[in-house]
Amino acid sequence: MKTYRLFAAAFALAATAAVAQPYPNKSVKLIVPYPPGGATDVIGRVMAQRLTTALGQQAGVDNRGGAGGNIGAEAVAKSAPDGYTLLMGALTSHSIMATLEKGTIRYDLGKDLTPVAVVGSVPLVWVVTPSLPVKTLQELVAYAKANPGKLTYASSGAGAPQRMCAELFKLKIGADMIHVPYKGSGPAMADLVGGQVLTMCETVPASLQLIKGGKLRALAVTTAERISQLPDVPTAAEAGVTGIEVASLFGVMAPAGTPAPIVAKLNAEIQKVLALPEAQEQLLAQGAYAVKMSPEQSNERIKREISQWAKVIADAKIKSD
């Protein structure tokens, strides 16, 4: 981390000079720390396209995949804090990795990056294979407690929000459930449909068509309110299990030390983009609901994410893959 402090100090004069000039006066790069084609990439391209018009300068996506998003995040963390290199990241995943990969990743999420805006929230939903004899979340809780060590739950990886959602649920209800890890949501969902595993907390976009097609049964969404995509599915709180509100957040971050006026300008332009109905529709096509947050609100939310998942990781004794 000392290296990044030196980088920040070295860039301080440049940042001061940058804020004295009209911003932006050259192209802006959004680093997406995943390969092309995924939800983060698509959301990043929506934002880049809209920001190009809003800022009057080209905003482009640079995919830097690898290490669960950490390579791209590190690249932004060590960039000049001048507003021209930004991270378009899966913020919940980065918040989980801050604890799960501590000592391995070479940047500190809370110190080396500064939030610009949380832009989207992807809800999760509790689903079960149709052969499991439960119709509600409370029935799933009862089944788990009546069958210790027999209820299997899938996840798409150790540090995935889906895994953390399931671990939080398990801790809340105090049941003995068996984790079955997969390399990605695709194979996990296939085995869930086939009944090889029994339940999963999955993102709505990944499971929506299977739910509508009757191949999975939805028990509850993990949001504070019901969602438009599954209006008849209750929230977990409505279904009788509180304290498991989980969403996969996406957003923009800048290198630490980026001048506040630049962060404020970026946030203001992003809010204008998110207010456009067509931009909201583009995000919703990826399963993400547009979120309006100031830099300060975004910072508090990320701090809360880091703290929440650090506790779950410790309490559930989760280790990195």
Beta strands, then each sheet from edge to edge (+ up, - down):
strand 1: 28-32
strand 2: 59-63
strand 3: 85-90
strand 4: 113-128
strand 5: 152-155
strand 6: 178-181
strand 7: 199-203
strand 8: 217-221
strand 9: 247-255
strand 10: 289-290
sheet 1: 2+ 1+ 3+ 9- 4+ 7- 5- 6-
sheet 2: 2+ 1+ 3+ 9- 4+ 8-
sheet 3: 2+ 1+ 3+ 9- 4+ 10-
end
